[in-house]
Amino acid sequence: MLEEHYSEQFRELVKSLDWQIELPIEWQDFFEVRGQVPSFADDERHNQRLKARTHGILWFEQSLPFLSRTTRPVGIYTRDFSKQGVGFLSPFEIYPEEHIRIVLPTFWVQLLVVRVRRITSKCYEIGACLIRRHDPTPDAFRSGASCADPQCLR
C-alpha cells in the first residue's frame, strides 16, 4: 500500500513539474540507451556503472552558504548508477559539496554532489556520491530536510 501511494505521488509530481532540461540534438536517443558503461584505460572509478535513464525529482537539502536555492522540486534525468554514486542531468549548475535528495520511481537517495560539467546552457551533467539509499516512504517528498541531520547519515 505504501509503495502504491509513493508511486502515485511520484507520477503526479512528475506531471506537474516544468521540465527545463534541454538535451543536445545529438542525444535524441538518450532515454533508449541502457546497460553497462564501458571502462577506459585511465578510468579511476571504483565501481562499474550502469546506464539507467529515467525522470527523477530533486530537492536541495543543504546548499553552499553563498547560494539561495529553491525549496520547490526540480525535474532531472538520470544518466547512470553505480554502487556508490549517481550521474544525472540538471537544467542548471549544482555545485560540489551541495547535499541533495533525488526521488525516483522505485526508491529515493540522499547524495553529495562531487562534480559538474556544462553540456548546454540548460543541461548540466552532475556526479554525486551516495550518502543513503531509501525504500519508498513519504519522507521522500518532504520539504526542508538536511543531510546534516544525524538520521541522514545512519
Disulfide bonds with the S-S distance in Angstrom:
none
